[in-house]
Amino acid sequence: MMRRLAIALTIFLLGFAPALQAAKPPVLMLLEHVADDGKTVQTKIEMKSGVVESKDKGKPRDKWIIRGGDAVTSGTRPGERAVSFYKTTGGENTLLFIVKARYFRRDDGKWAPRFQLNEEPLVMRGPDGKWKPLSVIQGVPSLIVQGGSALPNAEGYATALELGFTTGGMPIDAWVVQ
């Protein structure tokens, strides 16, 4: 009797496994860096709302790499996304940069994400009332340096982005997918 119950329960749960798998949000991109021990670490950035804190919060890295996530099967192009990346200082989040994601059809018919860096200038009013860029002294990188060999397509979207900051290592403490 107990064996039959266990078999029935297993079959019942296996029947729900695909539905549970489908409910998980797709991975939009992978945020990659090299850890202190030299190993490559990838963090999945899923298409879900709300602020997500990094498991590597407060750990500056010289280089960050953004790679494609899950390819999507759809009759029409999935909507564009934007991911805002932040540095946290004293409980306040400072916008570092935004990565736009747009889907492009692959040869197998699936839609794969490609990326474009949107470095928004951070400015504030100076003592004279004029807009001025925030300086490195205030902890904001003055320039993002892109590297890597992935060339953008005709619309300016690349399969991967490699970036660093002119000020040295910078932590990515949180992000928001929109």
Buried (B, 14 or more C-beta within 10 A) or exposed (E): EEEEEEEEEEEEEEEEEEEEEEEEEBBBBBBBBBEEEEEEBEBBBBBEEEEBEBEBEEBBBEBBBBBBBBBBEEEEEBEEBBBBBBBBBEEEBBBBBBBBBBBEEEEEEEBBBBBBBEBEEBEEEEEEEEEEEBEBEEEBBEEBEEEBEBEBEEEEBBBBBBBBBEEEEBBBBBBBBE
